[in-house]
Amino acid sequence: MTQESPEFWAQSAQQFQQTLGENLSKAFQSFQNMDLGAAGPSLAAPSPPPPQINFSHEKLQELQQQYLKDATGLLTQGVPGLPQPADKRFAAPAWGENPMAAFSAAAYLLNSRALMGMADAVDADEKTRARIRFAVEQLTAAASPSNFMALNAEAQKKAIDTKGESIAKSIQNLLHDLRQGHVSMTDESLFEVGKNVATTEGAVVFENDLFQLIEYKPLTDKVYEKPFLLVPPCINKFYILDLQPENSLIRYAVAQGHRTFVVGWRNPDASLAHKTWDDYVEDAAIKAITVTQEITGAKSINTLGFCVGGTILGTALAVLAGRGEKPVASATFLTSMLDFSDTGILDVFIDESFVKYREKEMGKGGLMKGQDLSSTFSFLRPNDLVWNYVVGNYLKGETPPAFDLLYWNSDSTNLPGPFYAWYLRNTYLENNLVKPGKTLVCGEKVDLRTVDMPVYIYGSREDHIVPIGGAYASTQVLPGKKRFVMGASGHIAGVINPPAKNKRSHWLREDGKFPKTHAEWLAGATEQPGSWWTDWSEWLAAQAGKQIPSPKTYGKGKYKAIEAAPGRYVKAKA
């Protein structure tokens, strides 16, 4: 049988479909063993048998023809015969200088594209296709020849050029990371919380089991009469908002004349394993609002919630409204979701069986380990946040560069099991917060329509944690006067974008209209160069009232300085 015969092509196409179909089925089975909060298989979670994979005949035929054409070109013409997409994993000259390495990279890229094409050709509902795509992405990322010393031409060349020194360093890096329990993304020895990150001057003025309230020292002679309280995510450490003086949102707010307070969450241990969503709303968010008022004497305050902190803040405001209390004058929501209709890639993990499993496992008590959560979020972008560091650390023997954001990213936090289980069911699975009266929190039926105040809503265009559509959806839920801004970049880089850097862009729409979808809003928006911080600062100043003399001491009355910022809670390791 020759390559020109019809029998050859028919047999090849049949083998192609069978082989890739089997691989996709295995990929889906592997995915079923994964869950949100685990870097690998969850041995206790039961896995259903892999489904029968069926394909769109038209898409499959087109894919088969293209694959066989490209494969034939690769085999008969060599690597130059195959179009090469830009891929930084194979960008080093060593890959092109080594014929075998170049061929392995080209064959890998060809097969990866075919597998992803097969995932898109699966005849199933969108969620099943998304799960299969995610599983295939994980498997193909792990199978890259760049991840193996025997196939990585760049690592081999470095070993030769350094006379084996890079291999010795690779082993040292591996042993170091095994001891610390996670892959190093940066040189963590160069950072210390309170020394060169989280350095804005302030003091802890209140603490309970869940959080410390930090008050920051004014940088201006006068401050606005309405103080400013930030509620960061409890899924991370708060100092993402206070990394370095030049990129600190906290310091920026203080410098603009706001008397600034921040919730510094405690990193939960076994003593907090029973804490619930109600506890975090009542004893943290609402308590922080109350203490801020008592210290400052203000009738109302301005607030900000970031990511999960925004969801907690929004819930707290609805609870307060249900009690007939309105101590908050305005709210800023940064990459936060109140309406969980569009949850992006995280949706692939969530279904009834998964949530029931988590409820059974830790709904009555226990801890969702911070390292498991951190690993899961990293695997959402496996090439950039996992394998990139595996190759650099353990094949090339490189020391990751000093980077404050990646140090923060590695400083993981635990979550109480009951809090986590409630959050999964009532947000990602059932989207109950936007259903008036559906959820009962702190004895009150949650109705976000009662959160009637000026709000500033920010979303990042490339955010893979809180999709831009998910951030925008809050405009359809909250009834007060709104301002929505979209920034460039992702979940963190889009938020931490100080004006002095003059980087990226943001988009505004000045006609005051909030159509149903983000795409419709964007059609009427205009791009503005630089950071969104200045626009937000002007908006917040308009909500903050008159200016009064800055306080000379921290706290007031029974609320005295306990210790210097950033406090001991944020220094606790998971």
C-alpha positions in Angstrom: 0.0 0.0 0.0 1.5 3.3 -1.1 1.0 6.8 0.4 -0.8 7.8 -2.8 -3.4 5.0 -2.6 -7.0 5.6 -1.3 -6.7 2.6 1.0 -3.7 4.2 2.7 -5.5 7.5 3.4 -8.7 5.7 4.5 -6.8 3.5 6.9 -4.8 6.4 8.2 -7.9 8.5 8.8 -9.5 5.6 10.7 -6.4 5.1 12.9 -6.2 8.8 13.5 -9.8 9.0 14.7 -9.4 5.9 16.9 -6.2 6.9 18.5 -7.1 10.4 19.3 -10.5 9.4 20.4 -9.0 7.0 22.9 -6.6 9.7 24.1 -9.5 12.2 24.5 -11.4 9.6 26.6 -8.4 9.1 28.8 -7.9 12.8 29.1 -11.5 13.2 30.2 -11.1 10.4 32.7 -8.0 12.2 34.1 -10.0 15.4 34.4 -12.8 13.6 36.3 -10.1 12.7 38.9 -9.2 16.4 39.4 -11.0 18.9 41.5 -10.8 22.6 42.5 -8.2 22.7 45.3 -6.1 19.7 44.3 -3.0 19.7 42.1 -3.5 16.1 41.1 -6.0 13.2 41.5 -8.3 13.2 44.4 -8.1 9.6 45.6 -11.2 9.8 47.7 -13.5 11.3 45.1 -15.3 8.6 43.0 -14.8 8.9 39.3 -17.5 8.0 36.8 -16.4 6.0 33.7 -15.1 8.0 30.8 -17.9 8.9 28.4 -18.3 7.7 24.8 -16.6 10.4 22.7 -18.5 11.3 19.6 -17.4 13.9 17.0 -18.8 16.3 14.6 -18.2 14.4 11.3 -17.6 17.6 9.3 -15.1 19.0 11.8 -13.4 15.7 12.2 -13.0 15.2 8.5 -11.5 18.6 8.1 -9.1 18.0 11.0 -8.1 14.6 9.6 -7.2 16.0 6.2 -5.2 18.9 7.7 -3.4 16.6 10.1 -2.4 14.1 7.4 -1.3 16.9 5.1 0.9 18.4 7.8 2.2 15.0 9.0 3.2 14.1 5.5 4.9 17.4 5.0 6.9 16.9 8.2 8.0 13.4 7.2 8.8 14.1 3.6 10.0 17.8 3.7 11.4 18.0 7.3 10.7 20.6 9.9 10.6 23.6 7.5 7.6 22.0 5.8 5.5 22.5 8.9 4.2 26.0 9.8 5.6 26.9 13.2 3.5 29.0 15.6 5.3 31.3 18.0 6.1 29.2 21.1 8.6 30.5 23.6 9.2 26.9 24.8 11.1 26.2 21.6 12.4 29.7 20.8 16.0 29.2 21.9 18.5 28.7 19.0 19.5 25.3 20.4 16.2 23.8 19.2 16.8 24.8 15.6 20.5 23.8 15.7 19.6 20.2 16.7 17.7 18.3 14.0 16.2 15.7 16.3 15.1 18.4 18.8 13.6 20.5 16.0 11.7 17.4 14.7 10.4 16.4 18.2 9.2 20.0 18.8 7.5 20.2 15.4 5.8 16.7 15.9 4.7 17.7 19.4 3.1 21.0 18.2 1.4 19.1 15.3 -0.1 16.5 17.7 -1.0 19.1 20.3 -3.0 21.1 17.7 -4.7 18.0 16.5 -5.7 17.0 20.0 -7.1 20.5 20.7 -8.9 20.4 17.4 -10.4 17.0 18.4 -11.6 18.5 21.7 -13.3 21.3 19.8 -14.9 18.7 17.4 -16.5 16.7 20.2 -20.2 16.5 19.8 -21.4 17.4 23.3 -22.7 20.3 25.4 -20.4 23.3 25.9 -19.4 22.4 29.5 -18.3 18.9 28.5 -16.3 20.3 25.6 -14.7 22.8 28.0 -13.8 20.1 30.4 -12.2 18.0 27.6 -10.3 21.0 26.3 -9.0 21.7 29.8 -7.9 18.1 30.3 -6.2 18.0 26.9 -4.5 21.2 27.7 -3.1 19.7 30.9 -1.9 16.6 29.2 -0.3 18.3 26.2 1.4 20.9 28.4 2.9 18.1 30.6 3.9 16.0 27.5 6.0 18.8 25.9 9.5 17.7 24.9 10.8 20.8 26.6 9.9 19.3 30.0 12.4 16.4 29.6 16.1 16.5 29.8 16.5 13.9 27.2 14.6 16.0 24.7 15.3 19.6 25.7 18.1 20.8 23.4 18.4 24.1 25.3 19.0 22.4 28.7 21.4 19.9 27.1 23.5 22.7 25.6 23.6 24.6 28.9 24.8 21.4 30.6 27.6 21.1 28.1 28.5 24.8 28.2 28.6 24.9 32.0 30.5 21.5 32.2 27.7 20.0 34.2 27.3 22.9 36.6 23.7 23.5 35.6 22.8 19.9 36.3 24.3 20.2 39.8 22.3 23.4 40.4 19.1 21.7 39.1 19.5 19.0 41.7 20.0 21.6 44.4 16.9 23.5 43.2 14.9 20.3 43.3 15.9 19.3 46.8 15.2 22.9 48.0 11.7 22.9 46.5 11.0 19.4 47.9 11.9 20.7 51.4 9.7 23.8 51.0 6.8 21.9 49.5 6.2 23.9 46.3 7.9 24.9 43.0 9.9 28.1 43.4 8.6 30.9 41.2 11.0 33.5 42.6 13.9 33.7 45.0 11.8 33.7 48.2 14.8 34.3 50.4 15.0 37.9 49.2 11.6 38.9 50.6 10.2 39.3 54.1 6.7 40.6 54.9 7.0 43.9 56.8 10.6 44.4 55.7 10.5 44.8 51.9 6.9 44.0 51.1 3.9 45.3 53.0 5.9 48.3 54.2 3.3 51.1 54.3 3.5 52.5 57.9 0.5 51.8 60.1 -0.7 49.9 63.2 -3.1 47.1 64.1 -5.9 48.8 66.0 -8.3 45.8 66.5 -8.2 42.0 66.2 -10.4 39.0 66.7 -10.1 35.3 65.6 -10.6 36.1 61.9 -8.8 39.4 61.1 -6.7 42.3 62.3 -7.8 45.8 61.4 -4.9 47.9 60.2 -5.0 51.7 60.3 -2.4 53.5 58.1 -0.5 56.6 59.0 -1.7 59.6 57.0 0.7 61.1 54.5 -1.2 64.4 54.2 -2.0 67.2 56.6 -5.7 66.7 56.0 -7.8 63.6 55.3 -11.3 63.2 54.0 -14.0 62.9 56.6 -15.2 59.6 55.4 -12.6 56.9 56.1 -11.8 54.2 53.6 -11.9 50.5 54.4 -10.4 47.8 52.1 -11.6 44.2 52.3 -9.1 42.1 50.3 -9.6 38.4 49.4 -9.2 35.9 52.2 -8.0 33.4 49.6 -4.7 35.4 49.4 -2.6 37.6 51.6 -3.7 41.3 51.7 -0.3 42.7 50.8 -0.9 42.2 47.1 -2.3 45.7 47.6 0.9 46.8 49.3 3.8 45.1 47.6 6.3 48.0 47.2 5.8 51.7 47.8 5.8 52.4 44.1 3.0 49.9 43.3 1.0 49.9 46.5 -2.7 50.7 46.1 -2.9 51.1 49.9 -0.1 53.7 49.9 -1.7 55.4 46.9 -5.0 55.8 48.7 -3.3 57.2 51.8 -1.3 59.6 49.7 -4.6 60.9 48.1 -5.8 61.9 51.6 -7.9 59.0 52.6 -7.8 57.7 56.2 -7.3 54.1 55.2 -8.1 50.9 57.0 -7.5 47.3 55.8 -8.7 43.9 56.8 -5.7 41.7 57.4 -7.1 38.2 57.3 -5.8 35.5 59.7 -4.4 32.4 57.9 -6.8 29.7 59.2 -5.5 26.8 61.2 -7.3 23.9 62.9 -8.8 26.4 65.5 -10.8 28.1 62.7 -11.7 24.9 60.8 -15.4 25.4 61.8 -15.8 29.0 60.6 -18.6 29.7 58.1 -19.5 32.3 55.4 -21.7 33.9 58.1 -18.8 34.3 60.4 -16.7 36.0 57.7 -19.6 38.4 56.9 -20.7 39.2 60.5 -17.4 38.9 62.5 -15.1 40.2 59.8 -16.6 42.5 57.2 -19.4 44.0 59.3 -17.2 44.2 62.4 -14.5 46.0 60.4 -17.1 48.5 59.2 -18.3 49.1 62.7 -14.9 49.4 64.3 -13.8 51.8 61.5 -16.8 54.0 62.3 -16.2 53.9 66.0 -12.5 54.9 65.6 -13.1 57.7 63.2 -16.5 58.9 64.5 -17.8 58.9 60.9 -21.5 58.3 60.2 -20.6 56.5 57.0 -17.5 55.2 55.3 -16.3 54.3 51.9 -15.3 50.6 51.2 -13.5 48.5 48.6 -13.7 44.7 48.0 -11.2 42.9 45.9 -12.0 39.5 44.3 -13.6 37.2 47.0 -13.3 40.2 49.3 -15.8 41.9 47.0 -18.2 39.0 47.3 -18.0 39.1 51.1 -18.4 42.9 51.1 -21.4 42.8 48.8 -23.0 40.1 51.0 -22.3 42.2 54.1 -23.9 45.3 52.6 -27.0 43.4 51.7 -27.2 42.0 55.3 -26.8 45.5 56.7 -29.5 46.8 54.4 -31.8 44.0 55.5 -31.3 45.2 59.1 -32.2 48.8 58.0 -28.6 49.9 58.4 -26.6 51.8 55.8 -23.2 52.7 57.3 -21.4 52.6 53.9 -21.5 55.6 51.6 -19.9 53.9 48.5 -18.3 50.6 47.4 -15.6 49.8 45.0 -15.5 46.2 43.5 -12.2 45.2 42.0 -12.3 42.0 39.8 -15.2 40.7 42.0 -18.3 38.7 41.2 -21.7 39.0 42.7 -23.5 37.4 39.7 -21.7 34.0 39.0 -23.4 33.4 35.6 -20.0 33.7 33.8 -17.3 32.1 35.8 -14.9 31.3 33.0 -12.5 28.4 33.2 -13.3 27.6 36.8 -16.7 26.4 35.7 -15.1 23.2 34.4 -14.6 22.0 38.0 -18.1 22.8 39.3 -21.0 20.4 39.3 -23.4 18.9 41.8 -21.3 15.8 42.5 -18.2 17.8 43.1 -19.9 20.2 45.5 -21.6 17.4 47.4 -18.2 15.7 47.8 -16.7 18.9 49.2 -19.6 19.4 51.5 -19.3 15.8 52.8 -15.6 16.2 53.2 -15.4 19.5 55.0 -18.8 21.1 55.2 -19.0 20.6 58.9 -15.3 21.3 59.6 -11.8 21.0 58.2 -9.5 23.1 56.1 -9.1 23.7 52.4 -5.3 23.7 52.2 -3.8 26.8 50.7 -1.1 25.0 48.7 -3.8 22.9 47.0 -5.7 26.1 46.0 -2.5 27.7 44.8 -1.6 24.7 42.7 -5.1 24.6 41.1 -4.9 28.3 40.1 -1.4 27.7 38.7 -2.6 24.9 36.5 -5.2 27.2 34.9 -2.2 28.4 33.0 0.1 25.4 33.0 2.8 26.5 30.6 3.3 29.9 32.2 2.8 29.1 35.9 3.9 25.4 36.2 6.1 23.9 33.5 8.0 27.1 32.8 9.4 26.9 36.4 9.9 23.2 36.3 12.1 23.5 33.2 14.0 26.6 34.5 14.6 25.2 38.0 15.2 21.5 37.4 16.5 21.2 33.8 18.4 24.5 33.3 19.5 25.0 36.9 18.3 28.6 36.9 17.5 30.6 40.0 14.1 32.4 39.5 14.5 36.2 39.5 13.3 38.3 42.4 9.7 39.3 41.8 7.5 40.6 44.6 4.2 39.5 42.9 5.4 35.9 42.5 6.6 35.9 46.1 3.1 36.9 47.2 1.6 34.3 44.8 3.6 31.5 46.7 2.5 32.8 50.1 -0.7 30.7 50.2 -3.6 30.8 52.7 -6.0 28.1 54.0 -9.8 28.4 54.0 -12.2 27.0 56.6 -14.0 24.0 55.1 -17.6 25.2 55.9 -16.8 28.6 54.5 -15.4 27.0 51.3 -18.3 24.6 50.9 -21.0 27.3 51.3 -19.2 29.5 48.8 -19.0 26.7 46.2 -22.7 25.9 46.3 -24.2 29.3 46.7 -22.0 31.1 44.1 -20.3 28.9 41.5 -22.9 26.2 41.5 -26.3 27.8 42.2 -25.6 31.5 41.8 -27.9 32.3 44.7 -26.6 35.7 45.7 -28.4 37.3 42.8 -31.7 35.6 43.6 -33.5 37.9 46.0 -34.2 36.2 49.3 -32.8 32.9 48.2 -29.9 32.9 50.7 -30.1 33.5 54.4 -26.8 35.0 55.8 -26.5 36.2 59.4 -30.2 35.9 59.8 -31.1 38.1 56.9 -32.4 37.2 53.4 -29.9 38.5 50.9 -31.2 41.0 48.3 -28.5 42.8 46.4 -31.2 45.2 45.1 -31.1 46.9 48.5 -27.4 47.7 48.2 -28.3 51.2 46.9 -25.2 53.4 46.9 -22.6 54.7 44.4 -20.4 51.9 43.2 -17.2 51.7 41.2 -16.8 48.4 39.4 -13.5 47.4 37.8 -12.8 44.3 35.6 -9.6 43.2 33.8 -9.9 42.3 30.1 -7.7 39.2 30.2 -8.7 38.0 33.7 -9.0 34.2 33.8 -10.2 34.1 37.5 -13.0 36.7 37.2 -13.8 37.0 33.5 -14.6 40.5 32.3 -18.2 39.5 31.7 -18.5 38.2 35.3 -17.1 41.5 36.7 -19.4 43.6 34.4 -22.5 41.5 35.5 -22.5 43.5 38.8 -23.8 46.5 36.9 -27.0 44.6 36.2 -27.5 43.7 39.9 -26.6 46.8 41.9 -29.3 49.6 41.7 -27.2 52.7 42.7 -25.3 55.1 40.6 -22.5 53.1 38.8 -19.2 53.6 37.1 -17.6 50.6 35.3 -14.0 50.6 34.1 -12.2 47.9 32.1 -8.4 47.6 32.4 -5.9 45.8 30.3 -4.1 42.6 31.4 -5.2 40.0 34.0 -6.5 39.4 37.5 -3.5 40.9 39.3 -1.5 42.9 36.8 -4.6 44.7 35.7 -5.3 45.9 39.2 -1.8 46.6 40.3 -1.1 49.3 37.7 0.2 52.5 39.3 -0.1 55.7 37.3 3.7 56.5 37.5 4.4 53.4 35.4 2.3 54.8 32.6 1.5 51.2 31.4 -1.5 49.6 29.8 -4.8 51.2 29.1 -8.3 51.3 30.5 -11.7 51.8 28.9 -14.5 54.2 30.0 -18.0 54.9 28.8 -19.3 58.4 29.8 -22.9 58.1 28.6 -24.0 56.4 31.8 -25.5 53.5 30.0 -25.1 49.9 31.1 -26.5 47.5 28.5 -27.1 43.9 29.3 -23.7 42.5 28.2 -20.1 43.6 28.5 -19.7 43.4 24.7 -22.5 46.0 24.2 -20.9 48.2 26.8 -17.5 48.0 25.2 -19.0 49.0 21.8 -19.7 52.4 23.3 -16.5 52.8 25.4 -13.3 54.6 24.6 -9.8 53.5 25.3 -7.7 55.7 27.6 -3.9 55.4 28.0 -2.4 54.5 31.3 -3.7 53.4 34.7 -7.3 53.4 35.8 -6.2 54.5 39.3 -6.5 58.2 38.6 -10.1 57.9 37.4 -10.9 55.9 40.5 -9.2 58.4 42.7 -11.3 61.2 41.3 -14.4 59.2 41.8 -13.6 58.2 45.4 -12.7 61.8 46.3 -16.2 62.8 45.2 -17.7 60.3 47.7 -15.4 61.2 50.6 -16.8 64.5 51.9 -14.9 67.4 53.2 -11.3 67.4 54.4 -10.4 67.5 58.1 -7.1 67.6 60.1 -5.3 64.3 60.0 -5.3 62.2 63.2 -2.1 62.3 65.2 -2.5 58.8 66.8 -3.7 55.4 65.8 -7.1 54.2 67.0 -9.3 55.9 69.6 -10.6 55.1 73.0 -10.6 51.3 73.6 -9.1 50.8 70.1 -5.4 51.3 70.7 -2.4 50.3 68.7 -1.7 46.6 69.2 1.4 46.2 67.0 2.9 47.7 63.9 1.5 47.0 60.5 1.3 44.7 58.7 0.6 42.7 61.9 1.4 39.1 62.8 -1.6 37.5 61.2 -0.4 38.1 57.6 3.0 36.6 58.5 1.5 33.2 59.4 2.3 30.5 56.8 -0.3 28.0 55.6 
